[in-house]
Amino acid sequence: MPNLTAASFACVQNASDLQVDKKYAWQIVAMNNHTIITKSDVWSFSTKKKEALVLPTADPVYIKLKKEEDASGSAIFWGNIRFDYLNETGDTEWNILIEDLTSSQHKSFIVIPDSLKLRRGQNLVNYEAIKDKRFIEKHQYLLKIVNSRNEVWQLRFEYRKPD
């Protein structure tokens, strides 16, 4: 990738998977007006065959929604979408809007957590997306809640189906 100007580079969503037992390497070359200034060491890694990962049993993690102006970062959810919404307004009704950022039309749909009543303060939401056919494997989504003050609380995430 010549002429990168950013300090980081995101992996392409539709890139092919890394191959098992193949060695990958990279090096950073700093340039100024097409003149090499310095080179980093060559870094490498190789992949191994997927093995079942046993995770310790612990409380589930809920990702905090952030207000519109500071909603950077993202998460990956497998099966269930778990988020933490701080209802500062005391609203009792809500709509959760999901926008598919991967599709060219950025299709949106509403999610209504039937079993959860919105209350003032912290709301821990566990939405069983595995039962919702609208969620597509490896798609990027934006989850939004707009409160009665028209504040937008949101979270970017990638959806994965559990194995």
Buried (B, 14 or more C-beta within 10 A) or exposed (E): EEEEEEEEEEEEEEEEEEEEEEEEEEEEEEEEEEEEEEEEEEEEEEEEEEEEEEEEEEEEEBBEBBEEEEBEEBBEBEBBBBBBBBBEEEBEEBEBBBBBBBEEEEEEEEBEBEEBEBEEEEBEBBBEBBEEEEBEEEBBBBBBBBBEEEEBBBBBBBBBEEE
